[in-house]
Amino acid sequence: MTIAGLVVAGLLAIWLLPAWTADMLRTGLTRENWRGRTAAFPSGALAISVSVIALAPLAVLNDRADLDLLEPGLDRWAAYLLGIALLGLLDDMLGRGHAGDTARGWRGHARAVLSGRLSTGAIKAAGAFGLAAFAVSGLGREWPGYLADLALLLLTTNLFNLLDLRPGRVEKALLLVLAGVCIGAWTIFPIQLLGVFIAPIIVGAALTLREKAMLGDAGANLAGAIAGVALFAALGTDARLIALIVVAVLTIYGEFRSISAAIERIPPLRALDRIGRLQG
């Protein structure tokens, strides 16, 4: 197995993302960030675009030249990742600040649905459930394990959306999850499997940290989906259950408390969170 997907997508991202971001800034595809600075938005759409473009040569060579460039199971997870990015983009374009969707969090989206209002967040949640159910179908899991796997994918995807409040935080969290999984399971399988989707997100961090771009839900949810798939694909049943408990606790905390405030209170997390970010 190779890391061809990571390499090809990474090179394409280095070439394309700066130019595309500059073009978004020039044409007004922007939004103000947490400090009121204008940033290209949503740059997550650019990241998934690079991944799709990178698949073209990889898939052709993998099939026609019989090269071992893509993992056999990627098709299952690619559908999940692409669908999650699309749902995130829907939320970016029609959600908060657009079409009157001001609902925040699970409770806010539930209230919006019950009152008959459009909630792109609720659409995203329902769509993500369908995509996750499709992704884990046919794997022979019994009911308890099946439901736990669904919850792990969905909650991890959502958790990264809760983290997307400061530049570069999502990308750093993704790197930490990938490092933890690869070291803990002593494997680089998640990198081999998902490299074509990982690389554009990580390369794009150079732009989000400099506040030239904002991931939006398209990028944050994509990163969360990558993390969820990495946990699912590399960990055993018991380890996945532990990961689910951790993710669930963090998700519940993020729904009722400020994750940003918690990070600021813990010196190591605060220092990590500020690495590479513009100050002042």
C-alpha positions, 0 to 999 in steps of 0.5 A: 500500500502507498500514500499516493493519495496523500502525495498527489492531493497534497501537491495539487493543494499546494498549487491550487488552494492559494490561487483559488483563495485569492480569487474568492477574496477578489470576487467577494466570496467571503465572510468576516471571521471572529476578529472581523477580518475578511476571509475566503468562505467556505474554503472547505469547498476548495479542499474537497474540490482538490480531493475530487480532482486528485482522484482522477489520475489516481483512479485511472492509474489504479485501474488501467495500470493495475497500480496499488494507489487507492485502498479497496475500501475507499469507495465506501468512505468516499461517499460518506466524506463527499456527502458530508462536505456537500451537506456542510456546504448547504449549511454554509450557503443557506444556513446562518445569515442566509434564508433566515436559519439562525438555529444553533446547536441540536436544541435550536435545530429541533425547535426550528423543525418543530416550529415549521422553519427551515433548518439546514442544520437539521437537514445536515443531521438527517442527511449525515445519519443516512450517509453514515448508515450507508457507509457502515451497512453490510459489515456484519455488525450486530445491533449494539455495535452497529448503533455505536459505530453510527454514533461514533461517525456522527458525533465525531463529524459534529464535534469538529463543527463545534471546534471550528471557532478559531483559525487552524483549530480544526486542522490541528484537532484532525492531526492530533486524532490521526496521530493518536490513532496511528500511534495507538494502533501502530498503523498508517492505514488511515493515512493510506485510506484517506490521504487524498482527503486529508492532504487538502485540509492540512495544506489549507491550514496555512491559509486559515491560520493566516486568516485568509480563509475560513473552512466553514461547515463544508470543511469542518464537517469534512475534517470531522468525518475524516477523523470519524472514519479514521477511528472506525477503520483503525480501531478495534471494537473496545477502542472504538467504544472508548473513543465514542465515550470521549467524543460524546462527552466532548460533544455534550460539553460543547452543546452547553459550555464554551469549548474556546473558554475551556481551551483558554483556561488550560495552558497546554491547550491554549499554547497549542491552539495559538501555534501558527495563528496571527496574534493581535 
